[in-house]
């Protein structure tokens, strides 16, 4: 059995855009489902380059980006700022 990764970095203040909240509500999913994956280093559907950048960010403290899909297929991004003061859940078109 593989041990689950623990929280790798602080999320700071958690905020979400109206579009992201609507997408989550439609899919009957909670922000915590995705935040838990994000903070444990499951970056979701990012390209290899972005995944490597996130792993480097754990060492150098730069911005972290994860990408997920709701059960209904809507894409969500989660971005934790470089200073770890905040994490935002948003739709890509809201960036």
C-alpha angles and dihedrals in degrees: 000000000000116000114237116247114248127226105303099191141005117269097206115197110357117220134169134197121239091249093053092048090050092049091050092048092050090050091044090234131132130232089239092066089064099032090056091054092045096051092047094055100259096135094185119209101358122133119257091258092055091045090053090047089053092051089051089048089061087063103036101032100240127143120300123213127189128179125204140166125228120230086266092054098253112147118236128187125204116199124187112195121239093250089050090233093127146009122206129200110205146149113258091243089057092060 
